[in-house]
Amino acid sequence: VMQEEERLLREIQLLGEDRMVITDAALIVESGAHKRFDRLVVVYCSPEQQLLRLMEREHLNRDEALQRTQSQMPAEEKVALADYTVETDGTEEETREKTRQLFGRLRADMTDSGGGASGA
């Protein structure tokens, strides 16, 4: 997947126009792959919300979900590396609005920097 992504990024860069590439990858920071991008957006929620969502999505009990989250890099460490963050503890509509606002900031940032921005 990463090789294909790299190929596509090179192809987009060759177009010579302002372009924004957005990649969604759960372990992008842990793998160090975030360094390939101009901007890093970290989407996060509170540890309790993370547990509840994981339990619901994966049908885990609390101990199983806790074990899984404790094996991951803490959100605080990812947030410290981020250029932008989106906190998702609110409603789905609130998260959508935050995302729309962030997209506007990314576009403005891309224009202000005089070129394309790729983001993770």
Backbone as CSV, one residue per row, in Angstrom:
resi,resn,N_x,N_y,N_z,CA_x,CA_y,CA_z,C_x,C_y,C_z
1,VAL,0.826,-1.185,0.000,0.000,0.000,0.000,0.873,1.253,0.000
2,MET,1.934,1.247,0.810,2.780,2.435,0.900,3.489,2.723,-0.420
3,GLN,3.882,1.676,-1.139,4.544,1.891,-2.432,3.582,2.544,-3.415
4,GLU,2.357,2.094,-3.437,1.359,2.685,-4.327,1.075,4.129,-3.913
5,GLU,1.008,4.367,-2.629,0.794,5.728,-2.145,1.946,6.637,-2.572
6,GLU,3.168,6.166,-2.432,4.339,6.946,-2.854,4.266,7.261,-4.344
7,ARG,3.881,6.285,-5.143,3.778,6.488,-6.586,2.738,7.565,-6.894
8,LEU,1.603,7.486,-6.225,0.546,8.473,-6.443,0.974,9.872,-5.997
9,LEU,1.684,9.958,-4.885,2.166,11.258,-4.417,3.125,11.883,-5.424
10,ARG,4.039,11.082,-5.966,4.973,11.592,-6.984,4.214,12.059,-8.217
11,GLU,3.225,11.295,-8.620,2.415,11.648,-9.789,1.693,12.983,-9.570
12,ILE,1.143,13.175,-8.403,0.442,14.418,-8.082,1.420,15.591,-8.055
13,GLN,2.605,15.384,-7.490,3.603,16.450,-7.443,4.036,16.872,-8.842
14,LEU,4.087,15.938,-9.768,4.489,16.250,-11.139,3.475,17.131,-11.854
15,LEU,2.250,17.155,-11.377,1.230,17.994,-11.999,1.558,19.477,-11.853
16,GLY,2.382,19.809,-10.867,2.855,21.170,-10.707,1.824,22.169,-10.242
17,GLU,0.681,21.740,-9.830,-0.353,22.640,-9.339,-0.545,22.413,-7.847
18,ASP,-1.243,23.352,-7.237,-1.538,23.192,-5.817,-2.462,21.998,-5.625
19,ARG,-2.017,21.064,-4.847,-2.801,19.858,-4.567,-2.694,19.545,-3.085
20,MET,-3.750,18.964,-2.559,-3.740,18.508,-1.184,-4.021,17.014,-1.192
21,VAL,-3.184,16.277,-0.482,-3.363,14.835,-0.358,-3.618,14.542,1.113
22,ILE,-4.687,13.825,1.376,-5.036,13.472,2.751,-4.987,11.959,2.873
23,THR,-4.236,11.487,3.854,-4.080,10.058,4.090,-4.619,9.726,5.471
24,ASP,-5.374,8.653,5.570,-5.908,8.183,6.840,-5.191,6.885,7.182
25,ALA,-4.393,6.922,8.243,-3.642,5.728,8.627,-3.548,5.671,10.145
26,ALA,-4.070,4.622,10.721,-4.161,4.507,12.175,-2.798,4.539,12.869
27,LEU,-1.797,3.927,12.295,-0.492,3.820,12.953,0.568,4.675,12.274
28,ILE,0.158,5.764,11.646,1.095,6.576,10.871,2.192,7.179,11.753
29,VAL,1.871,7.589,12.966,2.883,8.163,13.852,3.795,7.067,14.386
30,GLU,3.205,5.963,14.844,3.995,4.866,15.397,5.008,4.330,14.392
31,SER,4.636,4.305,13.127,5.526,3.771,12.089,6.554,4.792,11.614
32,GLY,6.365,6.058,11.972,7.257,7.111,11.501,6.899,7.631,10.123
33,ALA,5.851,7.086,9.530,5.463,7.481,8.172,4.956,8.917,8.109
34,HIS,4.569,9.490,9.231,4.082,10.878,9.238,5.156,11.862,8.784
35,LYS,6.409,11.468,8.858,7.513,12.348,8.466,7.538,12.602,6.966
36,ARG,6.819,11.791,6.199,6.779,11.953,4.742,5.842,13.082,4.325
37,PHE,5.089,13.623,5.242,4.056,14.596,4.916,4.414,15.982,5.442
38,ASP,3.830,16.990,4.815,4.068,18.376,5.215,3.336,18.743,6.497
39,ARG,2.196,18.144,6.733,1.373,18.457,7.900,0.862,17.154,8.519
40,LEU,0.678,17.183,9.829,0.119,16.031,10.532,-1.119,16.476,11.297
41,VAL,-2.227,15.812,11.023,-3.476,16.032,11.750,-3.698,14.811,12.635
42,VAL,-3.868,15.031,13.916,-4.162,13.943,14.845,-5.608,14.098,15.305
43,VAL,-6.376,13.044,15.108,-7.772,12.988,15.536,-7.804,12.128,16.793
44,TYR,-8.390,12.653,17.860,-8.337,11.931,19.127,-9.602,12.183,19.948
45,CYS,-9.774,11.345,20.948,-10.860,11.520,21.912,-10.312,11.181,23.291
46,SER,-11.118,11.380,24.307,-10.694,11.070,25.673,-10.464,9.563,25.799
47,PRO,-9.611,9.153,26.730,-9.382,7.715,26.930,-10.675,6.946,27.210
48,GLU,-11.585,7.528,27.985,-12.848,6.847,28.291,-13.693,6.672,27.034
49,GLN,-13.771,7.718,26.221,-14.521,7.637,24.965,-13.883,6.603,24.032
50,GLN,-12.562,6.569,24.007,-11.850,5.599,23.178,-12.202,4.173,23.606
51,LEU,-12.227,3.939,24.908,-12.600,2.613,25.418,-14.021,2.238,25.013
52,LEU,-14.949,3.151,25.229,-16.350,2.867,24.901,-16.530,2.577,23.412
53,ARG,-15.896,3.365,22.574,-16.014,3.151,21.125,-15.391,1.831,20.702
54,LEU,-14.243,1.509,21.277,-13.577,0.252,20.948,-14.411,-0.942,21.404
55,MET,-14.972,-0.864,22.599,-15.809,-1.950,23.100,-17.007,-2.174,22.183
56,GLU,-17.623,-1.095,21.754,-18.794,-1.206,20.884,-18.422,-1.731,19.493
57,ARG,-17.379,-1.165,18.911,-17.003,-1.522,17.542,-16.478,-2.956,17.436
58,GLU,-15.652,-3.350,18.405,-14.996,-4.665,18.337,-15.656,-5.717,19.223
59,HIS,-16.725,-5.336,19.907,-17.443,-6.258,20.807,-16.500,-6.846,21.863
60,LEU,-15.764,-5.951,22.529,-14.820,-6.354,23.567,-15.379,-5.989,24.932
61,ASN,-14.923,-6.720,25.955,-15.260,-6.281,27.304,-14.266,-5.188,27.702
62,ARG,-14.523,-4.557,28.834,-13.702,-3.407,29.237,-12.225,-3.778,29.395
63,ASP,-11.935,-4.918,30.013,-10.541,-5.327,30.218,-9.821,-5.552,28.891
64,GLU,-10.502,-6.187,27.938,-9.895,-6.420,26.618,-9.616,-5.096,25.904
65,ALA,-10.571,-4.199,25.979,-10.401,-2.897,25.330,-9.279,-2.111,25.999
66,LEU,-9.224,-2.147,27.310,-8.177,-1.448,28.046,-6.800,-2.000,27.695
67,GLN,-6.697,-3.309,27.604,-5.427,-3.939,27.233,-4.981,-3.470,25.846
68,ARG,-5.918,-3.390,24.937,-5.592,-2.968,23.571,-5.146,-1.507,23.538
69,THR,-5.869,-0.638,24.235,-5.506,0.787,24.199,-4.186,1.048,24.913
70,GLN,-3.892,0.270,25.946,-2.633,0.463,26.668,-1.422,0.023,25.853
71,SER,-1.648,-0.765,24.809,-0.541,-1.189,23.951,-0.238,-0.154,22.866
72,GLN,-1.058,0.887,22.779,-0.892,1.918,21.756,-0.141,3.123,22.309
73,MET,0.421,3.908,21.386,1.051,5.167,21.775,-0.027,6.079,22.359
74,PRO,0.239,6.698,23.497,-0.758,7.597,24.090,-1.098,8.756,23.157
75,ALA,-2.358,9.140,23.166,-2.822,10.238,22.311,-2.037,11.517,22.589
76,GLU,-1.660,11.742,23.845,-0.923,12.960,24.195,0.383,13.060,23.419
77,GLU,1.058,11.930,23.217,2.316,11.934,22.463,2.067,12.262,20.995
78,LYS,0.993,11.726,20.442,0.657,12.024,19.047,0.262,13.489,18.894
79,VAL,-0.540,13.984,19.831,-0.978,15.382,19.792,0.233,16.315,19.839
80,ALA,1.246,15.958,20.621,2.446,16.792,20.727,3.173,16.914,19.389
81,LEU,3.022,15.932,18.512,3.671,15.950,17.197,2.824,16.622,16.125
82,ALA,1.563,16.850,16.425,0.601,17.302,15.415,0.756,18.775,15.059
83,ASP,0.489,19.064,13.791,0.347,20.446,13.343,-1.076,20.927,13.617
84,TYR,-2.018,20.012,13.551,-3.438,20.295,13.774,-4.026,19.118,14.534
85,THR,-5.059,19.394,15.318,-5.757,18.320,16.023,-7.261,18.486,15.865
86,VAL,-7.948,17.358,15.961,-9.411,17.350,15.982,-9.821,16.476,17.160
87,GLU,-10.463,17.077,18.150,-10.952,16.346,19.314,-12.377,15.892,18.994
88,THR,-12.653,14.604,19.208,-13.918,14.020,18.746,-14.811,13.508,19.878
89,ASP,-14.746,14.121,21.044,-15.599,13.678,22.152,-17.053,14.097,21.989
90,GLY,-17.315,15.078,21.148,-18.672,15.590,20.980,-19.507,14.720,20.061
91,THR,-20.553,15.327,19.539,-21.447,14.616,18.630,-20.791,14.448,17.264
92,GLU,-21.381,13.597,16.464,-20.881,13.399,15.106,-20.959,14.704,14.311
93,GLU,-22.028,15.461,14.491,-22.160,16.736,13.777,-21.103,17.737,14.231
94,GLU,-20.797,17.764,15.524,-19.731,18.650,16.012,-18.388,18.274,15.396
95,THR,-18.138,16.984,15.287,-16.892,16.523,14.666,-16.858,16.898,13.196
96,ARG,-17.977,16.751,12.506,-18.035,17.162,11.089,-17.723,18.651,10.936
97,GLU,-18.268,19.470,11.815,-18.020,20.914,11.742,-16.549,21.228,12.009
98,LYS,-15.966,20.581,13.005,-14.538,20.781,13.278,-13.698,20.371,12.075
99,THR,-14.104,19.298,11.421,-13.377,18.819,10.247,-13.499,19.806,9.095
100,ARG,-14.683,20.351,8.886,-14.862,21.368,7.836,-13.985,22.588,8.113
101,GLN,-13.958,23.020,9.358,-13.129,24.167,9.720,-11.647,23.870,9.496
102,LEU,-11.234,22.676,9.872,-9.838,22.291,9.669,-9.493,22.262,8.186
103,PHE,-10.376,21.736,7.366,-10.121,21.695,5.929,-9.908,23.111,5.394
104,GLY,-10.704,24.051,5.863,-10.524,25.443,5.466,-9.167,25.985,5.888
105,ARG,-8.746,25.659,7.109,-7.427,26.105,7.577,-6.312,25.466,6.760
106,LEU,-6.466,24.185,6.419,-5.451,23.510,5.601,-5.348,24.156,4.224
107,ARG,-6.484,24.480,3.641,-6.468,25.146,2.325,-5.802,26.508,2.422
108,ALA,-6.119,27.260,3.467,-5.499,28.575,3.654,-3.999,28.425,3.878
109,ASP,-3.610,27.440,4.650,-2.200,27.177,4.917,-1.475,26.833,3.620
110,MET,-2.121,26.041,2.789,-1.540,25.652,1.510,-1.334,26.881,0.629
111,THR,-2.305,27.772,0.606,-2.214,28.997,-0.188,-1.138,29.921,0.376
112,ASP,-1.113,30.076,1.701,-0.136,30.956,2.345,1.293,30.475,2.149
113,SER,1.477,29.146,2.094,2.833,28.612,1.946,3.286,28.618,0.494
114,GLY,2.392,28.993,-0.423,2.773,29.122,-1.822,2.909,27.820,-2.569
115,GLY,2.298,26.781,-2.086,2.404,25.524,-2.808,1.517,24.467,-2.222
116,GLY,1.652,23.299,-2.764,0.842,22.179,-2.323,1.230,21.726,-0.938
117,ALA,0.299,21.171,-0.269,0.544,20.596,1.049,0.041,19.178,1.029
118,SER,0.833,18.306,1.574,0.334,16.948,1.747,0.173,16.745,3.234
119,GLY,-0.846,16.038,3.610,-1.119,15.880,5.030,-1.457,14.467,5.382
120,ALA,-1.243,14.146,6.628,-1.571,12.813,7.117,-2.623,12.949,8.181
